[in-house]
C-alpha cells in the first residue's frame, strides 16, 4: 500500500508522528513550512527525524512532485494534523500547495482521503466545509482521542486514535482496550 501523509502547521504532531512510526506501508511525507515549525515546537523533532519512517519527504511548495498528478497512483492520503484553513481550502477546490493539490487528486480519483482536523471550537464555516468534504468522500477525523479504554498516559490516548486511522486504512492495530475493562 502506498500512503501519502501531509502535516500542516496545526497542533497535534504527536498523532502524525505516531502514525508515521506505526504504519507499515510505503509512505511519503508532505511537510508544510509551518508544519516544520510546529513539529519542532511540540515534539523537539525535525523532518530529519521523520526521514527514517518515509521513502521521501516533499516540501509543500513542490507542486511538481509526482503526487500532484492523478497519473501517480497512491492508495490513501492522510493529513494529520490538518489545520482548519487547509481543510477549508481543500473543500473550496483550492490546490495552491502540494498539501491541497494532493487532496484534490485524491478526491477526483476517488482515493481514500482522511483529514485529522485539529481545531476547536468549530465555526459554522468549518462545519459546512467538513460536511462538503464528507459528501465528496473524505473522512473527517477531529483529533479527539477516546477515553473508554481508560488511558493512563498521553501515549495511550495517541495510540488509540492512530489505531483508528490504521483501521480505516485497512491495517489491524493492536487494541489498547478490551470491553471487559469497563466492568
C-alpha positions in Angstrom: 0.0 0.0 0.0 1.3 3.5 -0.9 0.2 6.2 1.5 0.9 10.0 1.3 0.9 11.7 4.7 0.5 15.5 4.9 1.4 17.5 8.0 0.3 21.1 8.3 1.1 23.7 10.9 -1.8 22.7 13.2 -1.2 21.4 16.7 -1.2 17.7 17.3 2.0 16.4 15.9 2.2 13.5 18.3 -0.6 11.9 16.3 1.1 12.4 12.9 4.5 11.1 14.3 2.8 8.1 15.9 1.1 7.2 12.6 4.4 7.5 10.7 6.0 5.1 13.1 3.3 2.5 13.2 2.0 2.5 9.6 3.6 -0.4 7.8 3.3 0.8 4.2 5.2 2.7 1.5 5.0 6.2 3.0 5.6 9.7 1.5 5.5 12.8 3.6 4.4 16.3 2.7 5.6 18.7 5.4 4.5 22.4 5.3 6.7 25.3 6.4 4.6 25.8 9.5 4.4 22.0 10.0 8.2 22.0 10.3 7.9 24.8 12.9 5.1 23.1 14.9 6.8 19.7 14.7 9.9 21.2 16.4 7.9 23.2 19.0 5.7 20.3 20.0 8.0 17.3 19.8 11.5 18.6 19.6 11.9 16.6 16.3 12.9 17.8 12.9 12.0 16.5 9.4 15.3 14.6 9.6 13.9 12.5 12.5 10.9 11.6 10.3 13.0 10.6 7.3 13.7 7.1 8.6 10.0 6.4 8.5 9.3 7.5 4.9 10.5 6.8 1.5 10.7 10.5 0.6 9.7 13.9 2.0 8.3 16.7 -0.2 8.0 20.4 0.5 4.6 21.9 0.4 5.8 24.3 -2.3 6.8 21.5 -4.6 3.8 21.4 -7.0 5.9 19.4 -9.5 6.1 16.5 -7.1 4.7 13.2 -8.5 1.6 13.0 -6.3 0.3 16.3 -7.6 -0.9 14.4 -10.7 -3.5 11.7 -10.8 -1.1 9.7 -13.0 1.0 8.8 -10.0 -1.0 6.3 -8.0 -1.4 6.2 -4.3 -3.9 4.3 -2.2 -4.6 6.9 0.5 -3.8 10.4 1.7 -3.9 11.2 5.4 -3.5 14.8 6.5 -2.5 14.6 10.2 -2.6 17.1 11.7 -4.7 19.2 9.4 -5.5 22.9 10.1 -9.0 24.2 9.6 -7.6 26.6 7.0 -6.2 23.7 4.9 -9.4 21.8 5.2 -11.4 24.8 4.0 -9.1 25.3 1.1 -9.5 21.7 0.1 -13.3 22.0 0.3 -13.2 25.1 -1.9 -11.2 23.2 -4.6 -8.1 25.2 -4.0 -4.9 23.3 -4.9 -2.3 26.0 -4.4 0.1 23.9 -2.3 1.2 20.3 -2.6 -0.9 19.5 0.5 -4.1 20.8 -1.0 -3.3 19.6 -4.6 -2.8 16.0 -3.5 -6.1 16.2 -1.7 -7.7 17.4 -4.9 -6.2 14.4 -6.7 -7.5 12.1 -4.0 -11.0 13.4 -4.3 -11.1 13.4 -8.1 -9.6 10.0 -8.4 -11.8 8.6 -5.6 -8.9 7.6 -3.4 -9.1 7.5 0.4 -8.7 10.9 2.0 -8.5 11.1 5.8 -8.4 14.5 7.4 -7.2 14.6 11.0 -8.7 18.0 11.8 -7.2 20.0 14.7 -9.4 22.9 15.6 -11.8 23.7 18.4 -14.3 25.1 18.6 -15.5 24.7 15.1 -17.3 27.6 13.4 -20.3 27.1 11.1 -17.9 27.7 8.2 -15.7 24.8 9.4 -18.6 22.5 9.8 -20.0 23.4 6.4 -16.7 22.7 4.7 -16.2 19.4 6.6 -19.7 18.4 5.6 -18.9 19.3 1.9 -15.7 17.1 2.1 -17.6 14.3 3.8 -20.1 14.3 1.0 -17.2 14.2 -1.6 -15.9 11.0 0.1 -13.3 12.3 2.6 -13.2 11.0 6.2 -13.1 13.8 8.7 -11.5 12.8 12.0 -11.2 15.6 14.6 -8.3 14.9 16.9 -10.4 13.7 19.7 -8.8 10.7 21.4 -11.2 8.2 23.1 -11.2 7.7 26.8 -13.3 4.5 27.1 -10.2 2.4 27.5 -9.1 4.5 30.5 -5.8 5.7 29.2 -3.1 6.3 31.8 -0.7 8.2 29.5 -0.9 10.6 26.6 0.9 7.9 24.5 -2.1 5.5 25.1 -4.5 8.2 24.0 -2.5 8.9 20.9 -2.1 5.2 20.1 -5.8 4.6 20.4 -6.6 7.4 17.9 -3.9 6.5 15.4 -5.0 2.9 15.7 -8.4 4.0 14.4 -6.6 5.7 11.5 -4.7 2.5 10.8 -8.0 0.6 10.9 -9.5 3.0 8.3 -6.5 2.3 6.1 -7.2 -1.4 6.3 -4.5 -2.3 8.9 -5.0 -4.2 12.1 -4.0 -2.1 15.1 -3.3 -3.6 18.5 -6.3 -2.8 20.6 -5.5 -0.7 23.6 -8.6 -1.7 25.5 -10.9 -4.6 25.8 -14.6 -4.4 26.6 -14.2 -6.2 29.9 -12.1 -3.2 31.1 -15.4 -1.4 31.6 -16.7 -3.9 34.1 
